[in-house]
Amino acid sequence: MKKLLSIAFSLTAILFSTACSKQDEIHGEFSFTYNGEEYHNTPSNLDADGFDFSDEGKYHINIYMPDVFDGEIYFDISNCAYMNLSGTYVTLGQHCNLTAYADGQTMPIDSSKVFIYQSGSLKHSISDCKKHSLGSGLDWTTCRASGSFDLTLKNKDNETIEITNGTFKNILFNN
């Protein structure tokens, strides 16, 4: 038993030391311009942002930077995009149908608080897909995404959020 614990501890230490030494390689780069200011996410604050693969089979970007946007932005390859302000919970249905969720009930969104897609583009390429396994059916695949994006969101009060010059490079995600 002691030998098994020792092996497990050694493997964990190796994994963490490898991950820390290759932080930039693991997380990649993510940047964009908003209100004339350039934002470059470093590996340490990239975990909640970046490229992902949704349950509906769509590649998408999540940008969670509440200090910049006061909410989370979702943008997928079918040009479905929205940003809800902090404190508002929005659910995404088929065909980009958005509803608000509060107190256990769904209701129409408050379009003064939720910004929706007006225009934009999302281009991407997927590479370096690798299968991983811990055995006993614990299998997953990771890939890397690179690409570019720009996005304009608008609410019912004609307020806009315009993101330009967006790029992402070597973002690691589960596929």
Secondary structure by P-SEA (a helix, b strand, c coil): caaaaaaaaaaaaaaaaaaaaaccccccccccccccbbbbbccccccccccccccccccbbbbbccccccbbbbbccccccccccccbbbbbccccbbbbbccccccccccccbbbbccccccccccbbbbbbcccccccccbbbbbcccbbbbccccbbbbbcccccccccccc
